[in-house]
Amino acid sequence: MEGSEEWSHGGRCAACTGSVQPGVGRAEPRLDGRVGFGHCQPNALKRKLQSSPHGNPPLKRKAKPSVNNFKKRAAETGTREKGSSSKRSLPKKQLTANQNESQKSKLFIKTSSLFRNNPDIPEIHRKAVQQVQENVFTTDSFSQLDLHPHLIATITTVLKICSMTSVQKQTIPALLQGKDALVRSQTGSGKTLAYGIPLVQSLQGMKSKIQRSDGPYALVLVPTREVGDPFPFSLPFTWIVPGVLMGGEKRKSEKARLRKGINILISTPGRLVDHIKSTECIHFRRTQWLIIDEADRILDLGFEKDVTVILNALNAERETRQNVLLSATLTEGVTRLADISLNDPIRISIADEIRKSLKPALQSEKEASSSSNPMDQENFAVPEKLKQYFVMVPSKLRLVTLAAFILEKCKYEKQHKMIIFFSSCEQVEFHYELLVNVLSGDLESEQPKRSSASSVQLQFLRLHGNMEQEVSIIKMAGYTDVAARGLDLPQVTWIVQYNAPASPAEYIHRIGRTARIGCHGNSLLVLAPSEAEYVSLLASHKINVSEIKMEKVLSGLMKDDRFRLHRPGSKKSYGVDPQEVRERATVLQTKLEHYVHSSEGTVRRAKKALQSFLCAYTAYPRSLKHIFHIKSIHLGHVAKSFGLRDAPQNLTTLPTANSKKKTKPRAKR
């Protein structure tokens, strides 16, 4: 590997040999010569450096003449003349070839120090908070409700659900009575069944049997296009046809399905408005249900105007219908939307019921800490079996810490599935390509003898808003915020928020992808030292997160000998040596950087991902600028977290995938 590249940290190149020691401000040369951090040229590797007692490289100075030294050197010279004449007679080219062969067997690392010049990780001091937790399941069964026997049988045998959740117990009877409802409950608590069961029960019991050609009897608005099998509990009633309209699919095929007829129409607001304006066959003359699912997320994505267009289109053709609005949080926008779309609704809030059972002391504390704006102090409920963690990581170590965490949970522990949230599509694409090629790529060939645990193959899937429709069961995947709501991927055990969300409400949305319907789940929030106050912000909303030390995450690399420095005569480590952990982290970082710099294309994609990260960082709301400010970022350190060896100078000239393209207006069909 070349060693002449200069670095943005310390002004050193990466050619000469050395190894990082904990707590030492500069690289110490080592006789084994495995890790390179110096600033000389590659031919300097021919010299053997010896460490001084204090760990610093010896200064060049003339040794004082000594009789003993003179005699010793004379004896050594005589011995070499007698026994090593063949070595002296080797040609220069052959000597160079032998040196190259010996160097190939060693691991030279072209990277600057990961563990130097990093900001101190602050101690987090915050008051203990009592997390509001929802008990998901009740003891009541669906057989206690006045439902069609085939519907109950499908729920219990096909969906394998025996008892109702808290939100289902309160919502289903109210909707069966024909009332409008505003339902607030945590994500993953079963809200889909809460409105889906009474909807199907109502449609199958209509006096005149529904025909497919009748068009939509129910309209369900969802925030994102990632939806699973629509209404599987409607299978016994084959004459009721559900259908989905979403981005990433050809409009021509959607128009054809609309012409054939869809009775339960599930759509994103933007896509439905597109068809309202351009598709003549769509109508709402028989629409009796309007359901706005994940209303807070719909508003967060900027669909408020589209929802208004849809409401006007519905009211123009049919004014009387049953309306249901569901949300995990109760924001000002949700309240405003409820006022214009619901008619004398019944309000169902599981979290409020739980707070009524809080101790009086906690209630008085809540009242004392509440501000004039109740939305600023909104408390959120989380599943009772969800464990929440955060890890404080300096920018230079973010990438290698993420990779170590993936290896630990998805490769060396059993049956883990992970969703990783990034703040931009470019970051998803970059990390997907990098992690696929480094963590599950040709590194396997470097470790021929592996245990059964280490032989597990990682599977990756990427998903973001700029892709064609691609949803499947995953083992590990990267996601942007577009997938924060509306996904119900089975058995997801870890949610990793690699970029901090823009609000506590968004934090709740993301972690709601795990611990669903009573299952166990975990979440990890990755923060930089400058972002430590975000933990206190979560605590002010009664969100309690526990800390995991970065060193503990990196120690998982001790299970993978692909990142071990193979020194002559070294023995396998059975404990966790902090120095060896750092060495393995450096080896892994080097492999990541080597892939990034393997071609101009990968370097360009890394720069685009870095640029998109910086743009997203500047987009944090004003109320969080004291935590997330672009001036607190060290560009060179952040570039390191994208596998770049120095800070790019031309980021503003790079195009991004989010560039808007001009589109021509479409004619109606």
C-alpha positions in Angstrom: 0.0 0.0 0.0 1.2 3.5 -0.7 2.2 5.7 2.2 2.7 9.2 0.9 -0.8 10.6 1.4 -1.0 13.5 3.9 -3.6 13.7 6.6 -5.8 16.4 7.9 -5.0 15.3 11.5 -1.5 16.1 12.8 0.0 16.6 9.3 1.4 13.1 9.1 1.5 10.5 6.3 0.8 6.8 6.9 3.9 5.0 5.8 6.2 4.3 8.7 5.5 1.7 11.3 4.0 2.3 14.7 1.2 1.3 17.0 -1.3 3.4 19.0 -1.1 3.0 22.8 -4.0 4.1 25.0 -3.6 7.6 26.3 -0.4 8.4 24.4 -0.5 11.6 22.2 1.5 10.2 19.3 2.3 6.9 17.6 5.0 4.8 19.2 7.3 2.8 16.8 7.3 -1.0 17.4 9.7 -3.6 16.4 6.9 -5.8 15.0 6.0 -2.9 12.6 2.3 -3.7 11.9 0.4 -0.4 12.2 1.6 2.6 10.3 1.1 6.2 11.5 4.4 8.0 10.7 5.3 10.6 8.1 8.3 9.1 6.2 8.3 7.4 2.8 7.8 3.6 2.3 11.5 2.9 1.8 12.0 3.9 5.5 10.5 0.5 6.4 13.9 -0.9 5.6 15.2 0.6 8.8 14.5 -1.0 12.2 13.5 1.5 14.8 13.9 0.8 18.4 11.8 2.4 21.1 13.2 4.6 23.8 12.2 3.9 27.4 9.6 6.6 27.2 8.0 5.2 24.1 9.2 8.0 21.7 11.3 7.4 18.6 15.1 7.9 19.2 16.6 11.1 18.0 19.3 11.0 15.3 22.6 11.6 17.0 26.2 10.5 16.7 27.2 7.8 19.1 30.4 8.5 21.2 33.3 6.3 20.1 33.8 3.3 22.5 36.6 0.7 22.5 34.1 -2.1 23.4 31.7 -1.0 20.7 34.5 -0.8 18.2 35.7 -4.3 19.0 32.1 -5.7 18.9 31.5 -4.2 15.5 34.8 -5.5 14.2 34.0 -9.0 15.4 30.5 -8.8 13.8 32.0 -7.5 10.5 34.5 -10.4 10.5 31.7 -12.9 11.1 29.6 -11.5 8.2 32.6 -11.6 5.9 33.1 -15.3 6.6 29.6 -16.6 6.7 27.5 -14.1 4.7 29.4 -13.6 1.5 26.5 -15.1 -0.5 24.1 -12.5 0.8 26.4 -9.7 -0.1 26.7 -11.0 -3.6 22.9 -10.9 -4.2 21.9 -8.5 -7.0 20.0 -5.4 -6.0 16.8 -6.4 -7.9 16.7 -9.8 -6.0 17.2 -8.0 -2.7 14.2 -5.8 -3.5 12.1 -8.7 -4.5 12.8 -10.6 -1.2 11.9 -7.5 0.8 8.7 -7.1 -1.1 7.8 -10.8 -0.4 8.5 -10.3 3.3 6.4 -7.2 3.5 3.4 -9.0 1.8 3.2 -11.3 4.8 2.8 -8.3 7.2 -0.3 -6.2 7.6 0.5 -2.5 7.0 -2.3 -0.2 7.9 -2.7 3.0 5.9 -4.8 5.0 8.3 -4.4 7.8 10.8 -5.0 7.1 14.5 -8.6 6.5 15.4 -8.0 7.0 19.1 -6.1 10.3 19.1 -7.3 13.9 19.2 -10.8 12.8 19.9 -13.1 14.9 22.2 -13.7 13.7 25.7 -16.9 11.7 26.1 -18.9 13.6 28.8 -20.6 11.9 31.7 -24.3 12.0 31.4 -26.1 13.3 34.5 -29.8 13.4 34.5 -32.7 12.8 36.8 -34.2 9.3 37.0 -37.4 9.2 35.0 -40.3 6.8 35.1 -41.0 5.6 31.6 -44.7 5.4 30.7 -45.1 1.9 29.4 -48.2 0.4 27.8 -49.3 -3.1 28.7 -50.0 -4.3 25.2 -52.3 -7.3 25.7 -55.5 -7.7 27.7 -57.2 -10.9 28.9 -60.2 -10.3 26.6 -60.5 -12.4 23.4 -62.1 -11.5 20.0 -64.8 -14.2 20.6 -66.3 -11.8 23.1 -67.2 -9.4 20.4 -70.2 -9.6 18.1 -68.2 -10.5 15.0 -68.8 -12.9 12.0 -67.6 -16.4 12.9 -65.4 -16.5 9.8 -63.7 -13.3 10.8 -63.0 -14.6 14.3 -61.6 -17.9 12.8 -59.3 -16.0 10.5 -57.9 -13.9 13.3 -57.2 -16.8 15.6 -56.0 -19.4 13.0 -54.4 -17.4 10.2 -53.1 -14.4 12.2 -52.7 -16.5 15.3 -53.9 -13.8 17.6 -55.9 -14.9 20.6 -56.4 -11.9 22.9 -57.0 -8.2 22.2 -54.5 -5.4 22.8 -55.5 -2.4 25.0 -56.2 -0.2 22.0 -58.2 -2.9 20.2 -60.4 -3.5 23.3 -61.4 0.2 23.5 -61.5 1.0 19.8 -63.3 -1.9 18.1 -66.6 -1.6 20.1 -66.8 2.1 19.5 -66.3 1.8 15.8 -68.8 -1.1 15.6 -71.3 1.4 16.9 -70.6 3.7 13.9 -68.9 6.5 15.9 -66.0 8.7 14.6 -62.9 8.2 16.7 -59.6 9.9 17.5 -57.2 7.0 18.6 -53.9 7.7 20.2 -51.6 4.7 21.0 -48.0 3.7 20.7 -46.7 2.3 17.4 -46.8 -1.5 17.3 -49.9 -1.7 19.6 -52.2 -3.2 17.0 -54.0 -0.1 15.7 -54.4 -1.7 12.2 -56.6 -4.4 13.6 -58.4 -1.9 15.8 -59.9 -0.2 12.7 -59.6 -3.1 10.2 -61.8 -5.6 12.0 -64.8 -3.3 12.4 -64.4 -2.1 8.8 -64.5 -5.6 7.4 -67.4 -6.5 9.8 -69.3 -3.5 8.5 -68.7 -4.2 4.8 -69.5 -7.9 4.9 -72.8 -7.2 6.7 -74.2 -4.8 4.1 -77.7 -5.6 2.9 -76.8 -5.4 -0.8 -73.7 -7.5 -1.5 -70.7 -5.4 -2.5 -69.6 -5.6 -6.1 -66.1 -5.0 -7.2 -67.3 -2.5 -9.8 -68.8 -0.4 -7.1 -65.5 1.2 -6.4 -64.1 2.3 -3.0 -66.4 1.8 0.1 -63.5 2.5 2.4 -60.4 4.8 2.0 -57.3 4.2 4.1 -54.6 6.9 4.0 -51.1 5.7 5.1 -47.9 7.8 5.4 -45.5 5.7 3.3 -45.7 3.2 0.5 -44.2 0.3 2.5 -47.3 -1.6 3.4 -47.7 -5.4 3.8 -50.5 -7.6 2.8 -53.6 -5.4 3.0 -56.3 -6.7 5.2 -55.5 -10.4 5.4 -58.5 -10.9 7.8 -60.8 -10.1 4.8 -59.8 -13.4 3.1 -63.1 -15.2 4.0 -65.1 -12.5 2.2 -63.8 -12.9 -1.3 -66.2 -10.3 -2.8 -64.5 -7.5 -0.8 -61.4 -6.5 -2.8 -58.6 -4.5 -1.1 -56.0 -2.7 -3.2 -53.0 -0.5 -2.7 -51.8 2.7 -4.6 -48.3 3.8 -3.9 -45.2 5.3 -5.4 -42.6 3.1 -7.2 -45.2 1.3 -9.3 -46.4 2.1 -12.8 -49.4 4.3 -13.0 -50.7 2.4 -15.9 -51.2 -0.8 -13.9 -52.7 1.2 -11.0 -55.2 2.8 -13.4 -56.1 -0.7 -14.7 -56.8 -1.9 -11.1 -59.0 1.1 -10.4 -61.0 0.5 -13.5 -61.6 -3.1 -12.5 -62.6 -1.9 -9.0 -61.1 -1.7 -5.5 -63.5 -1.8 -2.5 -60.9 -1.0 0.3 -58.5 1.5 -1.2 -55.2 1.9 0.7 -53.0 4.8 -0.6 -50.5 7.4 0.3 -51.9 11.0 0.1 -49.6 12.1 -2.6 -50.3 9.2 -4.9 -54.1 9.4 -4.4 -54.1 13.1 -5.2 -52.1 12.3 -8.3 -54.9 9.9 -9.4 -57.7 12.3 -8.4 -56.2 14.8 -10.8 -55.3 12.5 -13.7 -57.5 9.4 -13.5 -61.1 9.8 -14.6 -62.4 6.4 -13.4 -61.7 7.0 -9.7 -64.7 8.1 -7.7 -66.0 8.2 -4.1 -69.8 8.0 -4.6 -70.1 4.9 -2.3 -67.2 5.7 0.2 -68.6 5.1 3.7 -65.3 5.0 5.7 -62.3 7.3 5.8 -59.3 6.2 7.9 -56.2 8.3 8.4 -53.6 6.0 9.8 -50.4 7.4 11.4 -51.8 10.9 11.1 -48.8 12.6 12.8 -46.4 11.0 10.4 -48.5 12.0 7.4 -48.3 15.6 8.6 -44.6 15.4 9.3 -44.0 14.3 5.7 -45.8 17.4 4.4 -49.0 15.9 3.2 -51.4 18.3 4.9 -52.4 20.0 1.6 -52.9 16.6 -0.1 -55.1 15.5 2.8 -57.2 18.7 2.3 -57.6 17.9 -1.4 -58.7 14.4 -0.6 -61.3 15.6 2.0 -62.7 18.1 -0.5 -63.0 15.4 -3.1 -64.8 13.1 -0.7 -67.2 15.8 0.5 -68.0 16.7 -3.0 -69.4 13.3 -3.7 -70.6 12.0 -0.3 -70.8 14.0 2.9 -71.9 11.2 5.4 -69.3 8.7 6.4 -67.5 7.2 9.4 -64.1 8.8 10.0 -61.2 7.4 12.1 -57.9 9.2 12.8 -55.1 7.2 14.5 -51.8 8.6 15.8 -49.0 7.7 18.1 -48.5 11.3 19.2 -51.0 14.2 19.6 -49.4 17.2 18.0 -51.0 20.5 17.1 -51.3 19.5 13.5 -53.1 16.2 14.4 -55.5 18.2 16.6 -56.3 20.6 13.7 -56.7 17.7 11.3 -59.1 16.0 13.7 -61.2 19.1 14.0 -61.8 19.3 10.2 -62.2 15.6 9.5 -64.0 14.1 12.5 -67.6 14.7 13.6 -68.1 14.5 17.4 -65.5 11.8 17.8 -64.9 9.6 20.8 -61.3 10.0 22.1 -59.3 7.0 22.9 -55.8 7.4 24.5 -54.1 4.4 26.1 -51.2 6.5 27.5 -53.6 8.8 29.3 -55.3 5.8 31.0 -51.9 4.7 32.2 -50.9 8.1 33.5 -54.0 8.2 35.6 -52.5 5.3 37.6 -49.3 7.2 38.3 -48.5 8.1 41.8 -49.7 11.5 43.0 -46.1 12.7 43.5 -45.3 12.0 39.9 -48.4 13.7 38.8 -47.5 16.8 40.8 -44.0 16.7 39.3 -45.5 16.6 35.8 -47.7 19.6 36.5 -44.8 21.6 38.0 -42.5 20.9 35.0 -45.2 21.6 32.3 -44.7 24.7 30.2 -47.2 27.0 28.7 -47.2 24.9 25.6 -48.3 21.4 26.5 -47.0 20.0 23.3 -43.4 20.8 24.4 -43.7 18.6 27.4 -45.6 15.8 25.8 -44.8 12.4 27.3 -44.7 9.3 25.2 -45.5 5.7 26.0 -43.3 2.8 24.8 -43.8 -0.9 24.8 -43.2 -2.6 28.1 -40.7 -5.1 26.6 -38.6 -2.5 24.8 -35.1 -1.7 26.2 -33.6 1.6 25.1 -29.8 2.4 24.9 -27.5 5.0 23.6 -23.8 5.0 22.9 -21.5 8.1 22.8 -19.0 7.8 19.9 -16.5 10.4 18.6 -17.0 11.1 14.9 -13.9 9.3 13.7 -15.1 6.1 15.4 -18.7 6.1 14.2 -18.2 3.9 11.2 -16.1 1.2 12.8 -18.4 1.2 15.9 -21.4 0.6 13.7 -19.7 -2.2 11.8 -18.6 -3.8 15.1 -22.2 -3.6 16.5 -23.6 -5.2 13.3 -21.1 -8.1 13.6 -21.8 -8.6 17.3 -25.6 -8.7 17.0 -26.2 -10.1 13.5 -23.3 -12.5 13.1 -22.3 -13.8 16.6 -25.7 -13.7 18.3 -28.6 -15.8 17.2 -31.7 -14.7 15.3 -31.2 -10.9 15.4 -32.7 -8.6 12.7 -31.8 -5.0 12.7 -33.1 -1.8 11.1 -30.6 1.1 10.9 -32.0 4.6 10.3 -30.0 7.2 8.4 -30.9 10.8 7.6 -30.6 10.6 3.8 -30.9 8.3 0.8 -27.3 8.8 -0.2 -26.1 7.6 3.2 -28.3 4.4 2.9 -26.8 3.7 -0.6 -23.2 4.3 0.6 -23.4 2.3 3.8 -25.2 -0.6 2.1 -22.5 -1.0 -0.6 -19.7 -0.5 1.9 -21.0 -2.9 4.6 -22.0 -5.6 2.0 -18.5 -5.6 0.5 -16.5 -5.4 3.7 -18.5 -7.3 6.3 -19.9 -10.0 4.1 -17.5 -9.8 1.1 -14.2 -11.3 0.3 -13.0 -11.0 3.9 -14.3 -14.5 4.5 -11.4 -15.9 2.4 -8.9 -14.5 5.0 -10.2 -16.8 7.7 -10.5 -20.3 6.4 -11.1 -22.0 9.7 -14.2 -20.5 11.3 -16.6 -21.6 14.0 -20.2 -22.2 13.1 -21.1 -18.9 14.7 -18.7 -16.9 12.6 -19.7 -18.7 9.4 -23.2 -17.0 9.5 -23.7 -15.0 6.4 -24.9 -11.4 6.9 -27.8 -10.4 4.6 -28.4 -6.8 3.7 -31.3 -4.9 2.2 -31.5 -1.2 1.5 -34.7 0.8 1.5 -35.3 4.5 0.9 -37.7 6.9 -0.8 -35.8 7.1 -4.1 -36.0 3.4 -4.8 -38.4 1.2 -6.7 -40.7 -0.8 -4.5 -38.5 -3.4 -2.7 -39.8 -4.8 0.5 -38.8 -8.2 2.0 -38.0 -10.0 5.2 -34.6 -8.9 6.3 -31.7 -9.8 8.6 -30.1 -6.4 8.6 -31.2 -3.3 6.6 -30.5 0.4 6.3 -33.5 2.8 6.3 -34.1 6.5 6.0 -36.9 8.3 7.8 -39.3 7.3 5.0 -39.6 3.9 6.7 -40.0 5.2 10.2 -43.7 4.5 10.1 -45.9 2.0 8.3 -43.5 -0.9 8.4 -44.3 -4.1 10.3 -41.3 -6.3 9.7 -41.5 -9.5 11.8 -39.0 -10.3 14.5 -37.0 -7.1 14.2 -35.0 -7.2 17.5 -32.8 -4.1 17.1 -33.4 -0.5 16.0 -30.3 1.5 15.5 -30.6 5.3 15.0 -27.3 6.1 13.4 -28.4 9.8 13.0 -30.4 11.3 15.8 -34.0 12.1 14.9 -35.2 15.7 14.8 -37.7 15.3 17.7 -38.6 13.0 20.5 -41.8 12.1 18.6 -39.7 10.9 15.7 -37.6 8.9 18.1 -40.7 7.1 19.3 -41.8 6.5 15.7 -38.5 4.8 14.9 -38.2 2.5 17.9 -41.8 1.5 17.3 -40.5 -0.8 14.5 -39.5 -3.3 17.2 -41.1 -4.8 20.3 -44.4 -5.0 18.4 -47.5 -6.8 19.8 -45.8 -7.8 23.0 -42.5 -9.1 21.6 -39.1 -8.2 23.1 -37.0 -5.5 21.4 -34.0 -3.2 21.8 -33.0 0.2 20.4 -29.7 2.0 20.2 -29.1 5.7 19.6 -25.7 6.8 18.3 -24.6 10.2 19.5 -21.5 12.3 19.2 -20.0 13.9 22.4 -21.3 17.3 21.3 -24.8 15.9 21.1 -24.9 14.6 24.7 -27.7 17.0 25.7 -30.1 15.1 23.5 -30.3 12.5 26.3 -31.6 15.1 28.7 -34.1 16.2 26.1 -35.5 12.6 25.9 -35.6 12.5 29.7 -37.7 15.6 29.7 -40.3 13.7 27.8 -40.1 10.7 30.1 -38.0 8.7 27.7 -35.4 6.7 29.6 -32.3 5.5 27.8 -29.4 3.6 29.3 -25.8 4.0 28.2 -23.6 1.4 26.5 -19.9 2.2 26.4 -18.2 2.4 23.1 -15.4 0.2 24.3 -17.9 -2.6 25.0 -19.2 -2.4 21.4 -15.7 -2.4 20.0 -14.8 -5.4 22.2 -17.1 -7.5 20.0 -14.3 -7.5 17.4 -12.4 -9.9 19.6 -14.7 -12.6 18.3 -13.6 -12.1 14.7 -10.0 -13.0 14.0 -10.2 -11.4 10.5 -9.3 -8.2 12.2 -6.4 -9.5 14.3 -2.9 -8.4 13.9 -0.9 -11.5 13.2 2.5 -11.0 14.8 5.2 -13.7 14.7 4.9 -15.9 17.7 1.8 -14.2 19.0 -0.9 -16.3 20.7 -4.6 -16.1 20.5 -6.1 -13.8 23.1 -8.8 -15.2 25.4 -9.6 -12.0 27.3 -10.4 -8.5 26.3 -7.2 -6.5 26.0 -8.0 -2.8 25.5 -4.9 -2.4 23.3 -5.8 -5.3 21.1 -9.4 -4.1 20.8 -8.0 -0.8 19.5 -5.7 -2.6 17.1 -8.6 -4.6 15.7 -10.7 -1.5 15.3 -7.9 0.1 13.4 -7.6 -3.0 11.1 -11.3 -2.9 10.4 -11.3 0.9 9.7 -8.4 0.3 7.4 -10.3 -2.3 5.4 -13.3 0.1 5.2 -11.1 2.9 4.0 -9.3 0.6 1.5 -12.6 -0.2 -0.1 -13.7 3.4 -0.2 -10.5 4.4 -1.9 -10.4 1.4 -4.3 -11.9 3.4 -7.1 -13.0 6.9 -8.1 -16.6 5.8 -8.0 -16.6 4.7 -4.4 -14.8 7.9 -3.4 -17.4 9.9 -5.2 -20.2 8.0 -3.5 -18.6 8.5 -0.1 -18.3 12.3 -0.7 -22.0 12.5 -1.8 -23.0 10.6 1.3 -20.9 13.0 3.5 -22.5 16.0 1.7 -26.0 14.7 2.3 -25.2 14.1 6.0 -24.0 17.7 6.4 -27.1 19.0 4.6 -29.3 16.9 7.0 -27.4 18.3 9.9 -28.2 21.8 9.0 -31.9 20.9 8.7 -32.4 20.3 12.4 -35.1 22.5 13.9 -34.1 25.8 15.6 -35.1 24.4 19.0 -32.3 21.8 18.6 -29.6 24.0 17.2 -27.9 24.2 20.6 -27.4 20.4 20.3 -27.0 19.9 16.6 -25.0 22.8 15.1 -22.9 22.5 12.0 -20.2 24.5 13.6 -19.7 21.8 16.2 -18.7 19.3 13.5 -15.0 18.6 12.8 -15.1 18.0 9.0 -12.0 15.8 9.0 -13.3 13.6 11.7 -16.7 13.2 10.1 -15.0 12.4 6.7 -13.3 9.6 8.5 -16.7 8.1 9.4 -17.3 7.8 5.7 -14.1 6.0 5.0 -12.4 9.1 3.5 -8.8 9.7 4.5 -9.0 13.4 4.4 -11.7 16.1 4.4 -13.0 16.8 0.8 -12.6 20.3 -0.5 -15.3 20.3 -3.2 -18.5 19.1 -1.5 -20.7 21.9 -2.8 -20.1 20.9 -6.5 -21.3 17.3 -6.0 -24.8 16.5 -7.3 -27.2 14.7 -4.9 -29.8 12.1 -5.6 -32.5 14.4 -4.3 -32.2 16.9 -7.1 -35.7 17.7 -8.4 -36.4 16.9 -12.0 -38.9 18.9 -14.1 -41.9 16.8 -15.1 -44.5 17.5 -17.7 -48.2 17.6 -16.7 -50.0 14.4 -17.5 -53.3 14.3 -19.3 -56.3 12.6 -17.7 -57.2 9.0 -18.7 
